[in-house]
Structure formats: structure tokens, C-alpha cells
Amino acid sequence: MKKDELYADPQQMVPDFVFDERVAKVFPDMINRSVPGYATIINMIGTLASRRVTRGSNSYDLGCSLGAASMAVRSSMPHQDYGLIAVDNSLPMLQQAEKLLQQDQADSPIQLVCSDVRNVVIERASMIILNFTLQFIPAEDRLDFLTQLYDGMQDNGLLVLSEKIALSNEASQNLFTEMHHSFKKAQGYSDLEISQKRSALENVLVPETLERHKQRLQKIGFSTVEVWFQCFNFVSLLAIK
């Protein structure tokens, strides 16, 4: 695994963050050192899939990055009678994902699709994974996008939504920001790296409050919406149709 040092040197102008070839090469190191509990979320997605992905249905990993969630799904499934579609709009990320999939020993095929996730037709979905994806979609498009997913899901279908959230209470927001900063320092990132990465993401990753996420999912029609994981300002929700 190549170490993430993309922001180790001072940059006069920090460009907006993009999932390019440089990011693809260091992404596993970057995500695990940046998102507390990421490995736990990935592992539990596999466990959830083994219980929720039904025969003859499809499972979608939207914004799949290097395919970690998809590989967790297929390694946990007790049967192969389902479709597994992994979608990302970054070709470098998908190319790296393909290399990793070739090294994986599981038999079930994963269909890699290079597309904007908003353009994907969802059919017979028993499980949809949005693992830190929605936060990169323009806020004004999120309701329509999630409604589209809901409409393509089977009854009792499961949506896993993982997001970095904002907090409405300023003191809580500051506390969680400081704790996340401390987490990244403990993972070996310098203050410079943390600051420059934050600047790169500022106009790209737009978080919302947990209340906003819950209200929107309930408005769309999901019967059950629950937080199953949280560490600081990183959460993962389960929503059942």
C-alpha cells in the first residue's frame, strides 16, 4: 500500500480535491488514515449484505472508489444468485479497482461501470451502498437522487449511507473537528497535510446534519432510518424501504 503524501509539501494554491490518478494510487492509505472506523464500516457492509441481498436481486456500490465495499459484499455472500454493480465517475479509480479485483480470490463477478452515479438506472435493488458518496453530490440534487434509488429498490431493500456530517451546535462541531484532527495526527499526518487537505475539500465535500439526512430519507418513504455507526463526525445509517 503506497503512503499518502499528496499534501506533505507546502502548496501556494491548493487546488480542489479530485479523484485522479495520484489519489487512486494512495487511496487505501488515505481513507483509512482519514476516516475513523472505515475498516469497521467496510467489514459490516459485508455482514449486512449476507443478510439482506436476496436471490435474483441486484446490489449497487455507488461511488465505489477502489471497490472495497463491493469486495466485502461478494466475500460475505452465501450464494452467487445476485448482481453486483460498482459505479464511479473516476476512470483512474476504476482502473485501480480492476487491478485489486483481479488479485481478489472471490468467484462472483463485479460489474465495474464508469458513470455519474446520478445517471445509473437502479433495478431490483435489495441493497444500495453510498459509502461517503452523497457528500460529493451537489446538495440540490440529493433529494431527487435518493428518490431515484428508492424507486429502484425492492420492498425491504437496504440503503447503507455513510457520510461526514455537520453539527448544528457550534461547540459540538468544534469539538468533533478537533477530535478528528487529533485522530489524523495520530495516524501520522502533519498539521500542514491536514490543513491543505481541508482546503482542497472545502468546496468539494459539502456535509449536512444528521437530522437533515434522516428527515430526507423519511420524506422519501424509507420506513426505518437508524444510525448504526458513528465516530466523531462520521456516521453510517441504515434505511429500509
C-alpha positions, 0 to 999 in steps of 0.5 A: 500500500503506497503512503499518502503524501499528496499534501506533505509539501507546502502548496501556494494554491491548493487546488480542489480535491479530485479523484485522479490518478495520484489519489487512486494510487494512495487511496487505501492509505488515505481513507483509512488514515482519514476516516475513523472506523472505515475498516469497521464500516467496510467489514459490516457492509459485508455482514449486512449484505449476507443478510439482506441481498436476496436471490435474483436481486441486484446490489449497487456500490455507488461511488465505489472508489477502489471497490472495497465495499463491493469486495466485502459484499461478494466475500460475505455472500452465501450464494452467487444468485445476485448482481453486483454493480460498482459505479464511479465517475473516476476512470483512474479509480476504476482502473485501480479497482480492476487491478485489486479485483483481479488479485481478489480470490472471490468467484462472483463477478463485479460489474465495474461501470464508469458513470455519474452515479446520478445517471445509473438506472437502479433495478431490483435493488435489495441493497444500495451502498453510498459509502461517503458518496452523497457528500460529493453530490451537489446538495440540490440534487440529493433529494431527487437522487435518493428518490431515484434509488428508492424507486429502484429498490425492492420492498425491504431493500437496504440503503447503507449511507455513510457520510461526514456530517455537520453539527448544528451546535457550534461547540459540538462541531468544534469539538468533533473537528478537533477530535478528528484532527487529533485522530489524523495526527495520530495516524501520522499526518502533519498539521500542514497535510491536514490543513491543505487537505481541508482546503482542497475539500472545502468546496468539494465535500459539502456535509449536512446534519444528521437530522437533515439526512434522516428527515430526507430519507423519511420524506422519501418513504424509507420506513426505518432510518437508524444510525448504526455507526458513528465516530466523531463526525462520521456516521453510517445509517441504515434505511429500509424501504 
